[in-house]
């Protein structure tokens, strides 16, 4: 079992698929959302959670005030678990009506077929550690046209994995390591306001 850390559904327990997923630890999730909240990227945001597994990352965003989350998960059992967790979190939120969509589809197929008007504010990518670098590179290359102007992208990987190959449309802004986990943050290369939300200087 895992849980929602904070927000309207804080402490709520979530199901975890029996196999095939690697839930993000509470410590790393707290680091992710502390960063997003410090950049004012949670309240009212539209979140895309790729390789969603149980949906814990996207649902944490919903609990903390995001207006919509799309959870993309290919594996049938995991997608069913994410759907049940989505219903549980939605029922716990008493104010507002956040939209939670669970999409049972491969990530690359979803990205290539998604409406360019989607304009996601936050993209959370937590693939299996054994995902090939070429597949991750293809995922990132398909992202920029789906991002709002000031969007941020998170990639969570094993500390033994190389830095992702960023496409021309994305610029890395931050790297943080937590034991066996490394968090890579990026934003649109053409970010209109020229301000790096979490850039390391």
N, C-alpha and C positions, 0 to 999 in steps of 0.2 A: 504494500500500500504506500501511497504518497499523499501529500496534502497540499491544499492551497495555503500559502504562507500568510498573506495579508489581504486587506480589503474587505469588501462586502461579504465574501464567502470565505474569509480567513478561517483556518483550522479545519475546513471541510476536507474529509478524506476522499481520495479519488482511487478508482480501480487502476490497476496496472496490468497490461497484457501478460499472460503467463510466460511467453517466450518471444524473442525476436526484437525486443526494444531495450534501450538503456536509459532509464529515467535520469534526468538531470538532478544532481544532488541539491538539497535545500541551500547549501552554502553558495553554489554557483548560481542557482536561480535568484537568490537574494542579491548577488552581485549584479546580475543582469538587470533586475528591476530597479535597483538603486541607481544604476547608470541612467536608465530610461527616465526615471522620475526626476533626476537631477537635470536632465535635458528638456524636461516638460514634454515628454513624448508619449505619455500614457493617457491622460484624460481626453476622452473623445476620439482617440486614435482608431484607425482601421488596421488590424493586425493580420498578418499572414504567417501561419505556423506550418512550416514544411517538414516532412518526416515527423509528423505530429505524435505518433505513438499514442499514449494515453490522452494527449491534448493538454498536459499540465502547463506548458509554457503559454500557449494561447489563452487558456482558461485563467491563469494567474493574471494576465493582462486584463481580461474581462472583469475579474474580481476587483482590480485596482482602478477601474473606471474607463477602460476602452469601450468604444461604442459598438465595435463589430470585430469578429474574429473568424477567419477561415482556416480550418484545420485540414490539412491534406495528408492522407495516409493511405498507402496502397494495400496493405495487408488486411484481409477481411476481419480477422478477430480483433486486431488493434483498432480498426475503424469502428467496430461495434462498441468497444470499450470507450473510445473517445466520444461516441454519440451518447452513451449512457452518462458519462461524466459531464458532458455539455448540458444535458437535461438537469442533472443534479445542481450544477453551478447556477444555471438560469433560474431555477426554483428558489435558490438562496438569496437572490438579488431582489430586494424589495422596491428599490427606486430605479426608474429608467427601464428600458427594454432593450438591452444589448442584443445584437443579432449574432448568432453562432451557427456557422455552417460547417458540417463535416463532409468532406469530399473524398470518396474512396477512389483514388486514382494515383497513378505514378506522378512524381513531382515534375519531371520534364514534360510529360503530356499536359499536365495542368498549366504549367507556365506558358507553353506554346499556344494553348487554346484559350487562355484567359482574356477577358475583355480588357483592352488597353485603357479603358476608362476606369478601371478598378482603383487606381491611385492609392496603394497601400502606404501607410505611414511608417509601419514597423514590420520588418520581415525577420522571422526567427528560423534559422536553419540549423537543426540538430540532427544530422544524418547518422546512420550507423557508422561506427569507427572504421569498419571495413569497406565503406563506400569508396569506389575508385576515384582518384583525383580527376580523371577525365570527365566523369559524370558530374562531379561537383562543379567543375569548370563550366560545363554546359548549362547547369542550373543557374549559375551566376550570370552567364552571358545572356540568358533569357529574361533576367529580372528588370533591368533599368527602365524599360518602357511601361512597367507596371507600378512604378514608384511615384509617390507624390514628390513635389519639389524638394522638401526638407526631410525626406524619409531617411531612416537608418536601417542598416542590415547587419544582423548578427550571424556569425558562423561559429558553431561550437565544435571543436575537434579534439582528438587526442593530442597530448603534448608531443607525441612521437610523429605526428603528421606534419608535412611541410605547410608553409603558409599557402592559403588558397591562391590560385591564379586569377587575379582580378581582371575583369574585362575592361575595355576602354571606358565604359559608362559608369564604373564604380571606382572610388578612391578609398583606400584604407585610412582610417583615422585613429585606430587604437588597437592595442594588443594587451591582453591581461592573462596571466597564467595562475591556475589554482590547482596545484598538485598535478594530477594526470590530465587535467583539462585546460585547454587554451581557448580564450574567447577573442575572436577577430571581429572588429567593427568596421563598417564602411558606410559611405554615403554616395549620393549621386555625384559624378564628376563635374556636372554642370550646375551644381547647387546654386540657385539664383541669388541668395543673399550673401554668398561667399563666406559664411560663418561656419566653421567646423564644430558640430555639436559636441563632439568629445575628443577633439584632436589632441594628440600629444605634442606639446611644444617644448 
